[in-house]
């Protein structure tokens, strides 16, 4: 890991609820301009991961999604649950923070092998 370069790219806060997908796409385009195809994206929420999952397939990046309890175990409407399911299916790897969260994801029929 000594020769590995890792950058942290902060995202803007202004208008985050409405513009998060736009901000993530702009960030993704900046990352593609700088690094090309050798990028691994780590997303801590599935909502910010929507744009990153799309960009990872478009540019051939690796996409890792961390499943954090509160946003997974909460009850959603059908359309929001379908969007969440799509993001999880597009991820190259899903990492659950607890056994309970992994079981909840599998109960909702994500049918993913979680670690």
Residue pairs with C-beta under 8 A, 6 or more apart in sequence:
9 27
9 30
9 31
11 20
11 23
11 24
11 27
11 48
12 23
16 23
20 47
20 48
20 51
21 50
21 51
24 48
24 50
24 51
24 52
24 55
25 51
25 55
28 41
28 51
28 52
28 55
28 59
31 39
32 39
32 55
32 59
37 59
37 60
37 61
39 59
39 61
39 62
40 61
40 62
40 63
40 64
41 52
41 55
41 56
41 61
41 62
41 63
41 64
42 64
42 66
43 49
43 52
43 53
43 63
43 64
43 65
43 66
44 66
44 68
45 68
45 71
46 65
46 67
46 71
46 72
46 84
46 87
46 88
47 71
49 63
49 65
49 87
49 91
50 83
50 87
52 63
53 63
53 65
53 86
53 87
53 90
53 91
54 90
55 61
56 62
56 63
56 90
56 92
57 90
62 92
62 93
63 90
63 91
63 92
63 93
64 91
64 92
64 93
64 94
64 95
65 87
65 88
65 91
65 93
65 94
65 95
66 94
66 95
66 96
66 97
67 88
67 94
67 95
67 96
67 97
67 101
67 102
67 105
67 114
68 97
68 101
69 97
69 98
69 100
69 101
72 84
72 96
72 101
72 104
72 105
73 100
73 101
73 104
76 84
81 108
85 108
85 109
85 110
88 94
88 105
88 110
88 112
89 110
89 112
93 115
94 105
94 112
94 114
95 114
95 115
96 102
96 105
96 114
96 115
102 114
105 112
105 114
106 112
106 114
